[in-house]
Amino acid sequence: MTADEIKATYSMRDIVERYGFQPNRSGFIPCPFHTGDRQASLKVYERNYHCHACGADGDIFSFVEQMENIPFKDAFQLLGGTYDKPTFSSRLTIYKSQKRREMIKKEREKAGRKRQLNCMLIGVYRAYMDRSEPFSDVWCDCYNALQYQLYIHAELNELEARW
């Protein structure tokens, strides 16, 4: 695979997780390139990283270079790079990776639409409860529907936290 194919195959998060780091929800990890890091200061972006404490930054190759203390050529080969023409398997790997990213993007968009509808319904049920007589049939129906929508809201939050 070429360098571009490797970059298309692996995201920065994949490489960081390969070394045992788990980025938090904001995409930060403790910087492995300097000592005394009490808080996560290295931001993991889609294609690169940047440490706000020591200033280390780069792409997947420079991260592997610094972690393994090896030159670019060795990091390139460690990530599956070759100096040959692209093979069918390398093109297939890139294709699968692109499709996986597209599916994740579609799932996130779908979850966003679900979240928007969920928030709207929570507001509607709360408004009806405010306008109706407490413990009337309408109020009880709205209360039950609101509890269900709050449950869905919690599930959507948990799903988002896993991403």
N, C-alpha and C positions, 0 to 999 in steps of 0.2 A: 504494500500500500504506500501511497505517497503521503506527504505531510498533510495535504488538504483532505485526503481520504480519511486519515487518522483523526483529524479535527472534526470531520463530519460524522465519524463513528462515535467518538467519545466526547462527552461534555466535560467541562471542568469539574462538575460535581461528581461524575463517574470516577475521575482520576483521584480526587480528594478522598472519596469513600474507599477507593482501593487501598489507600494508606491508613485506613482505620478512623478517619475523621468523619464526624456526622455534623454537617452544617445545621445550624438552628433555623427557625422559621424565616429569619431575615437573611440567611445565607452566610453567617459568620462562623468561623472556627478559631480556636487558639492558633496563633501563628507558630509553625514549627521552625521558623528560621531565626528566631531570637528568644532569649530566655527571659523569665520574669513576667510572662504574659498571664495576668490574672483574669482578664476578660478576653472574650473572643474579639480579635482585632483584624483578622484576615477575612476580607469579603470575597466570597466565591460567586463570580458572575457566570453567565452561560459559557463564555469562551475564554475567560481569563480570570485573574485574581489580583487583589491589591491589599497589602497590609497597611492599615492606617497608623500603625505604631512605628514600624521600622522602614516602611517604604518599599518593601519587596513587592514586585509585580511581574506579571508575565503570562504566558499561555501554558497549555498542558505540557509542552516540552520543557520549558524552563522550570516548571514545578518538579517534574521528574528529575531533571538535571540536578536541582538543588537538593532534593530529598535523597537521591542516590549518590550525589557527589561524582557525577559522570559527565562526559562531554555530550554535545548534542547528538552526535552520530549514534552513541550507545543508547541514549534516551529514545531516539527515533526507532531503533531496532527493538528496544525493550517494549515499545508500544505496538509492535507488529509491523513496523515500516520495513520496506524492502526497496532496493534500487532497481527493480525490474519494471516491466510494463504491467499495467493493472491486469489482474486475473479475473476470471468470472467470479470466484469466491469473494474477492475484495469488493467488486462492484455489487455483489449480492448483499454483502454485509452493510455496505453504505445504503443500499436501497432499503433494507430492513430497518436500519437505524432511522432513516428519514421517515418511513411509514410509522414507526413507533412514536416519533416526535409529533407527527401529524395527529395520531390518535390521542395522545396526551393533550395536545392543544384543543382538539374537539371536545374531549371530556371536560376540560377546564371551562370551556365556553358554555357547555351544557350545564355544568354545575353553577356557573355564574347566572344563567337564566333561571335556574331553579331557585337560587338564593334570592334573586330579585322578586320572583313571584311569591316566595315564602314571606319575605319582608312586607310585601304589599298585603298579603292575606292577614298577617299578624296585626297590621294597622287597621284593617277593615274590621276584624273581629273585636279588637279593643274598642273601636269607635262605637260599634253596635252595643257592646256591653255597657259603655258609658251612657248611651241614650235609652237603654231599656230598663225596666223595673227590675231590681235585684231579685234573683231566684225565680223569675218568670220563665216560661218555656223558651222564649227567645233568648233570654240571658243565659240559661243553662246550655242551650244548643251552641251559643257563641263561646261560652266558657270551654265546653268540650272540644270544639273545633280549634280554639286558641291553644289548648294544651297539646293537641296533636301537631299543630304547626310549630310550636316551641320545641317539641320533640324532633321534628324534621330539621329545624334550625340547628339544634345541637348535633345531629348526625352530619349535616352539611359542614359544620365547623370542624368536626373530627376528620371528615374526609379531606378537607383543605389542609389540615395540620399534617396529614400523611404525605402531602405533596411537598 
